[in-house]
């Protein structure tokens, strides 16, 4: 791919690990930002060893950390903290995911970083935000979804909310971090001043449930599993097929419902678009209709009738999907681990060249030299265990 990427020249010092922050910095790196990943001198990013492994490294880590460099520092040691402050001079963004107060106790709090580099954008991604009664509390994606009320809108009715098959709060927090960083860089271009971006994963997940909150604000508390988009309409749901697979039907508008009904020979009763007790009988009828054909037959039906009907694909089928292949959603890159399958984010430029994920501490010397440390100082840091 020719030409500069949109964020070329933007330098990001990434102190995050696991999923939320690394997903955000992956997006930034794919857009051309120089992302330098700070790992501790022990295990580094814990995600490196999360199964399943590709060789000696987690496939999850390899999926999130292309186009980044890695430096290992023990920030509990004074020389490493001093080195980090020197490094901050050369960066546009510091991205951190510690609980509030951790960096402050190390002498690397937001105020100290901005004092060192007033043009710096500091993005702090946490579960509950930088203030409030829960700011210091530990949590994971499911906890954040529960606190946000998002999980409380999920069905089925009369049973515990189902655990989602994806990390909504984590990835949502990462995406809002990208937006916040880009907005802060734009503001800096106008004012010349840096700022702190405070992203809480609880709040980041709430926007995904905007329809439910819109109902709540209108005086209608959403009924879990019974609202139009959460299970209350038979024409908006999933159904088993003859061959034990599944399809989705999302015929919310009258024209799509009528198209579906015409295709299967069902009377197009528009009361199907309104929640109520009658939905159960309709749901049972649709179950029988869908069970009469295979998933492939329903996929062909959806192509013919354009009624918002699509198959439920299994993850292993996605590489062979004609649409995803045409969109170049998957690509393979060379790496020390051999050919690596990768997922292109919606903003990743097609055809761009990518650097493989880094080995832990692979770029420690280079990054410290760029900060002005000479070989003797780097050797001394390594000797005391402050760098690796």
N, C-alpha and C positions, 0 to 999 in steps of 0.2 A: 504494500500500500504506500503510495507516495503522498507527500505533504505532511505538515505537522499535525500532531494530535491536539485536541482542544486544550488540554491542561499541560502541555509541554512547558517546562520552566517552573512549574509549581513543585515545591519540595515539601514532603510530608514526613514527619518523624512519628512513627506509629508505635505506640506503647501498648496496643491492645492485643488480645489473644482470644482463642476459641472461635466462636462464630460471629457475634455481632459486629465488632470492630473490624476484623479481617475481611468480612464481606464488604463493608463500606470502603475500606482501603483498596480492595480488589477493583471496585468500580472506578475509583480515582486513578489507580495504576493503569487500568485498561484505557482510560481516557488520556494517558500520557504523563500523569504526575510521577515524579520520582518518589517512590515510597520506600523508606528505610525502616525496617522492622526491628525494634529493640526487644531482645529476649534476655531472660536472666541466664546466668552462667551455669545453672543446674540443668533442669529438664527443658528449659526454654518454653515455648508455647506448648501447653499440655496437649493440644490437638495433634501434635506430631506423632504421638504414640496411640491415638485412639483407633481401634480396629474398625474396619479391615485395613490391613497394611498392603502397600505396594513396595515390595522389598522390605526396607527397614523403616518406612515412613507411612503415616496414615494417608489413605486415599482422600479423606476429608481435608486434611491439611494441604495436600497437593492440589485440590480443587479450588482452594481459596487464596493461594499465595503466589500465583505467577506474577511476573513483572515486579517483584520486590527484591530488595537486598536485606541481609540479616546481619545485625551486630549484637554481640553478647556483652552485657554489662551487669555487674552486681551493684545495684543502686544503694545497697546498704553500706557500701564503702565510699569514703569521702572522695577518693580520686575518680571514681566512676561518676559521682554526682557532679563533680567539677567538670569532667569531660562532657557530660550531657549539657551543662549550661553553656559550654563553649560551642557545642554543636548547634544549640538553639539559634545562635546568631545567623546560621546559614539556611534556616528553614522558614517556610511560610506558614506551616501548620504543625501543631503538636496535637496528636489524637490520643486520648487516654481513656481507660475504661476501669480505673481503680474506684473503689468506694470513696465517697467524699472524705477528705482529711488525710488519706494515705500519702499523697504527694506532699501535702503541707508538712507532715511530720518528717519527711525526708529533706525538707528545705527546698522542694521543687514545686511548691504550690502555684496556682494560677497567677497570683500576683507577682511571685518571684520570676516566673517565666516571662511575663509581660514587662517587668522591670528590665530584664535582660534584653528583650527584643520587643519594643513597643508596637511593632507592626505585626506581631505574631497573632495568628488565629489559634486559639486553644479550644478544641472540641472535647467535651467531657460526656461520654456515653455511660449511663448507669441505669440500674433498674428503676429507681424511684426519684432520681433527680438530685440536685445539689443541696436542696433544703427540704423542709417538711418533716413530719414525725417519723417517716419510714426511710429517710435518706441513707442511713447507715445499715439498713437491713439487707441480709443476703437474699438471693432469689434466683430463680431460673424462669425460662420462658413461660411455663405453665402457671407459675405463681403470678407473673405479671398479667397474663390473660385473665386470671381469676380476679385479681384486684381491679382490673380495668372494666369489669362488667361484660367484657367481650365473650368470655366463656359462658357466662350466665345467660347469654342469648342462644346458645347452641343446644340442640336437642340430643337425643330424642326426648319428647315430653314424658314426664313421669319416671325418668331414669337419670342417673348422674350424667352430666355433660361429657361427651366423648373427648378423649385426648386427641387433638389435631395431629395429622400426619406430617406436620411441618412446623417450623419455628417462626410463628407470626411476629411475636414481639421482638425477637432477636433481629430478624431480617428487617422488620419495620423500623426498629431503632437504627440499624445501619443505614437504611435509605434516608431517614430524616437527618442523620448525621451528614450524609453527602450533601443534602439540600442546604443544611445549616452552614456547612463549610463553604459551599459555593456562594451563598448569600453574604457571608462574612468577608470573603475575599473581594466580592463586588463592592461592599461597603468600604473596605480598606482602600480600594482603588479611588474611591470618591473622597475619603477623609484622611487617608494616610495613617489611620490608627487601627490597631488590632482589637480583638475582642474575645470574649469567652462565649462559646455556644454550649448550652446546657440541654442535653437530650435525655429524656427519661423513657425507658422502654414501655412502662405502663401507659404513658400518654401516647407514645408512638403507635401502640396497637389500637387505640380507641377510634382513630379515623377510619379503620377498616370496617367498623360497625356504624358508619354514619347513618344508615337507614334506620337502625334501631334507636339511635339517639334522637333522630328526627321525630320518630314516633313518641319517644319519651317527652320531648320538649313540647309536643302538641297535647300532652295530657294522657297519652296512652302508653302504659308500661308494657313493653314487649313481652309476649307470652312465649316462653322457651319452647322451641320446636314447633310452634303453631302459627307463626307469622308467614306471610306470603313467600318470603325468601328463605325461611328456615325450616320448612316442612309442612306449612299449613295448606299448600296447594298441591293437589295430585299431579298437576301438569308441570310442576317444577320439582323434579326429583330424580332419583336413580332407580333403575329397574333391572332385574336379572333377565337374561336371555336364555334361549333354548339350550345353548351350549355351555351354560354355567358362567358366562361372562356378564358384563354390565354395560348399560348405556345411560346417558343423561338426556332428560327432556326438559327444555326450558321455554316452553311455548307460552310466555306470559302475555303477549299481545294477542288480541282477537284474531288477527290475520294468520298468525302462526298456529294457534290452536285450531282454527278452521281448516288450515292446510293439512295438519296432522289428522284431524278427524276424517277429512275427505279421503285421505290416503288409506286409512284403515277401515273405512266404512262405518264410522261411529257418528252418531248424531252430535252436531256441534252445539251443545248447550252452553251458553255463555255464563251460566252460573258457575261453571268450572273455574272462572277467574276470580271468584269471591270465596274467602275462607268460610268455613262453617261445617256443621255435622255431615252434610252431604258429601264432603270430600272423601270420607272413608270408603263409601261405596264405589266412588269413581276410582279411587286408588286401587281397590281390589280388582276392578274391571281392567284397569291398565296393566296390572300385574299379569293377568291372564293373556292379554293381547301381546305384551312383550315376550312372554314365555313361549310364544308360538313360533318365534323366528330366532335365528342365530344373530350374534352381534354383527357379523359381516353383512347379513341381510338387512339389518336395521341401519347400518352405515350407508348402504346403497339407497335405502329408503330416504334417509336424511338428505343425500345428495339430490335425489329426484324431487323431493317435496319442499325443501328449504324451510323447515319448520322448527329450527333450533334443537336438533337431535344429533348428538355426537356420541361416539363410543367412549367408554372408560378404558383408556390404554394403561397397560402395566408398564412400570418403569423400563423393563427390558425391551419393550417394543418401540421405544421412542426413537432410537437411532434409525429405524427403518421407516419412520413415518414420512410420507412424501412431502407434506407441508413443512415440517421441521427441517427436513433436508434442504428444501428449497430456500428456507430462511437462514441456513447455515448456523443453526442453533448449537450444534455440536462441532467440535474440531479436535484434531489431534496434534500435539506438539512434541518435539524431541526433548529429552531430558536425561539426566544421569540415571533415572529410574527406568529408562526405556521410553517408548511412545506413551504419552499420557493423554487420555481422553479428557476433554475440558468442555464446560458449558459456557457459551457466550452469553453475557448479560445483554439485556435489550439495548444498552448504550455502547457496547463494545463494537468498535468499527470492524466491519467485515474485511477480511483479508489482511488485518494488521499482523505484524510479527510480534511474537511474545517470547519473553525470557522465562526459563523454567523456574519453579519455586526454589528458594535458596536452601542450602544446607545451613544448619544452625551455626551462626557466627561466621559464615563464609566471607562476609565483607567487613569484618570488624576492623582490620588494619586499614583498609581503604577509607572507610568512613571516618575513622579517627584521624588519619592523615589529612583528610579534607577539612577537618576542624582545626588543623594547625598543630597537632601533636606530632613530635618526631619519633623516630624508631626507638630511641632510648626510653622515652616516656611510655610508649606503647608496651615495650618489653617489661617495664617496671609494673605497669598495671596488670599485665598477665601474670607476673611473678607473685603478686599479692592476691591474685584471684579476683581482681576488680573487672577484668575483661577476659574474653576467651575467643 
